[in-house]
């Protein structure tokens, strides 16, 4: 049986092993991977899309500072698209280590906890950030 300590150690090993390929990955492939993660999140949580209505037209930038990687989530007509670039500035920027961002998007980390522990930096449109944070918090 795998206990919490072993799960954390396994996760750390997997993330460390994934770091090199992720650093070398081209932007277009990152966007496809991020899109697959988001599609799985949406499929697992049927109410997710319905809660996106207040974010129509918003663009979120997620930056994995430990990997020096980034991807954008663009929300339009209650659909999420992961894209490698957007014109102009994003509405919200979320910056943290890859593991924190992944846990956040998968609903495995509490957005308030990672924000107040300074493992996640959020800047930009405060109302949109809070709305999205609340959607993520409901995943857990």
C-alpha positions as CSV (number, residue, x, y, z in Angstrom):
1,X,0.0,0.0,0.0
2,X,1.3,3.4,-0.9
3,X,1.2,5.9,1.9
4,X,1.2,9.7,1.6
5,X,5.0,10.0,2.1
6,X,5.6,7.4,-0.7
7,X,3.1,9.2,-3.0
8,X,5.0,12.5,-2.5
9,X,8.3,10.8,-3.1
10,X,7.0,9.2,-6.3
11,X,5.5,12.4,-7.5
12,X,8.8,14.3,-6.9
13,X,10.7,11.6,-8.9
14,X,8.2,11.8,-11.8
15,X,8.4,15.6,-11.9
16,X,12.1,15.6,-11.7
17,X,12.3,13.1,-14.6
18,X,9.8,15.1,-16.6
19,X,11.7,18.4,-16.2
20,X,14.3,17.9,-18.9
21,X,11.9,16.8,-21.6
22,X,9.5,19.6,-20.6
23,X,12.3,22.2,-20.9
24,X,13.2,21.0,-24.4
25,X,9.6,20.8,-25.6
26,X,8.5,23.3,-28.3
27,X,5.7,25.7,-27.5
28,X,3.1,24.1,-29.8
29,X,3.6,20.7,-28.2
30,X,3.3,22.3,-24.7
31,X,-0.1,23.8,-25.8
32,X,-1.3,20.4,-26.9
33,X,-0.2,18.8,-23.6
34,X,-1.8,21.6,-21.6
35,X,-5.0,21.2,-23.7
36,X,-5.1,17.5,-23.0
37,X,-4.8,18.1,-19.2
38,X,-7.6,20.8,-19.4
39,X,-9.8,18.5,-21.5
40,X,-9.4,15.8,-18.8
41,X,-10.3,18.2,-16.1
42,X,-13.4,19.4,-17.9
43,X,-14.5,15.9,-18.6
44,X,-14.0,14.8,-15.0
45,X,-15.9,17.8,-13.7
46,X,-19.2,18.3,-15.7
47,X,-20.0,21.7,-14.0
48,X,-16.7,23.2,-14.9
49,X,-17.8,24.6,-18.3
50,X,-20.9,26.2,-16.9
51,X,-18.9,28.2,-14.4
52,X,-16.8,29.7,-17.1
53,X,-19.5,32.1,-18.2
54,X,-18.2,35.0,-16.2
55,X,-14.8,34.7,-17.8
56,X,-15.7,34.9,-21.4
57,X,-13.0,36.6,-23.4
58,X,-10.4,36.3,-20.7
59,X,-6.8,35.1,-21.2
60,X,-4.8,33.5,-18.4
61,X,-1.1,33.0,-18.6
62,X,0.4,30.2,-16.5
63,X,4.2,30.4,-16.0
64,X,6.2,27.4,-14.6
65,X,9.1,29.4,-13.3
66,X,11.2,26.3,-12.5
67,X,11.1,25.2,-16.1
68,X,11.0,28.6,-17.7
69,X,7.8,27.6,-19.6
70,X,4.5,29.2,-20.2
71,X,1.1,28.6,-21.8
72,X,-2.1,30.5,-22.2
73,X,-5.6,29.6,-21.5
74,X,-8.1,31.5,-23.5
75,X,-11.8,31.3,-22.5
76,X,-14.4,32.0,-25.1
77,X,-18.0,30.8,-25.3
78,X,-17.5,28.6,-22.2
79,X,-14.7,26.7,-24.0
80,X,-11.0,26.6,-22.9
81,X,-8.3,26.7,-25.5
82,X,-4.6,26.2,-24.6
83,X,-2.4,28.2,-26.9
84,X,1.3,29.0,-27.0
85,X,0.9,32.7,-27.8
86,X,-1.7,35.4,-27.6
87,X,-1.5,39.0,-28.9
88,X,-1.3,41.6,-26.2
89,X,-1.1,41.1,-22.5
90,X,-3.1,38.3,-20.6
91,X,-5.8,39.3,-18.2
92,X,-4.4,37.2,-15.4
93,X,-0.9,35.9,-14.8
94,X,-0.4,32.9,-12.5
95,X,3.3,32.0,-11.8
96,X,4.7,29.2,-9.7
97,X,6.6,25.9,-10.0
98,X,5.3,23.4,-12.5
99,X,4.2,21.0,-9.7
100,X,2.1,23.7,-8.1
101,X,0.5,24.8,-11.4
102,X,-0.3,21.2,-12.3
103,X,-1.8,20.4,-8.9
104,X,-3.8,23.6,-9.1
105,X,-5.3,22.8,-12.5
106,X,-6.0,19.2,-11.5
107,X,-7.8,20.3,-8.3
108,X,-5.2,18.7,-6.1
109,X,-4.0,21.9,-4.5
110,X,-6.1,24.6,-2.7
111,X,-5.7,27.9,-4.6
112,X,-5.8,29.9,-1.4
113,X,-3.2,27.8,0.3
114,X,-0.7,28.0,-2.6
115,X,-1.3,31.7,-3.0
116,X,-1.0,32.6,0.7
117,X,2.1,30.3,1.1
118,X,3.7,32.3,-1.8
119,X,4.1,29.3,-4.0
120,X,1.7,30.9,-6.5
121,X,1.9,34.5,-7.7
122,X,-1.3,36.0,-9.2
123,X,-1.4,39.4,-11.0
124,X,-3.8,41.1,-13.3
125,X,-7.6,41.3,-13.3
126,X,-8.4,40.5,-9.7
127,X,-12.1,39.7,-10.3
128,X,-11.2,37.2,-13.1
129,X,-8.5,35.7,-11.0
130,X,-10.8,35.2,-8.0
131,X,-13.6,33.7,-10.2
132,X,-11.1,31.3,-11.8
133,X,-9.6,30.4,-8.4
134,X,-13.1,29.6,-7.1
135,X,-13.7,27.3,-10.1
136,X,-10.4,25.5,-9.4
137,X,-11.2,25.3,-5.7
138,X,-14.5,23.5,-6.5
139,X,-12.5,20.7,-8.4
140,X,-11.1,19.2,-5.2
